């Protein structure tokens, strides 16, 4: 079973309540505003700020392409 992208309509970034973007290759949900990437483990999003990693500007630019 894969991550259900319909969840993106109902979940939000725990920090800013903004939209999240799913990045399939890294299995992460990305908040562009806060530059945070939340992991998706066993198809379950882990929306804890303590589990999120900070993203660089270069990483965010790559997502836009």
N, C-alpha and C positions, 0 to 999 in steps of 0.2 A: 504494500500500500504506500502511496506517495503522499507528500504534503498536499492538503486540499487548499487550493488557492482561493476558494470561496471564503476562507477564514479571514483573508485580508480585508474584507468588507466590514468585519465586526471587531477585529482586534486593532489596537493602536500602540504606539510607543509608550511604555510606562513612564518615561521621563517627561515628554512634552505633549503626549496624546495625539501626535501627528500620525500620518500614514506611514506604513511600512512597505518595503519592496522585498519580494522574495528573490534570492539569488541561488538558483538551483545548484550551480557548481560547488559553492562553498556550504550549501545547506544553512543559509543564514537569512534572517530578516533584518533589513537595513533601514535605519532612520537617517535620512540625509541631513536633516536639520541638526540633530545632536551628534552626528558622525559616529553612531554606534551600530554595531552588528550583533544581533542576538542569535544564538545558535538554535538550530532545529535538530533535536536528537530523537531518533526513532519516530520521526514524523510528528513530533510534538514540539511546538515552539516554547523555548525557555525564555520567558519575558521578565527576567530579573536583571536589574542594572548591575548587580555584582557578577553576573555571568557574561555580560556584554563586553565586547572588545572595542577599543577606539579605532577608528579608521583614519587613514591618512587622506590628504587631498588627492593624491594620485589614485588611490583605490576608488574614491568616489567618482573621479573623472572617467575611469575605466568602465564604471557601471553605466554611464551615460552613453556609451558607444554601442 
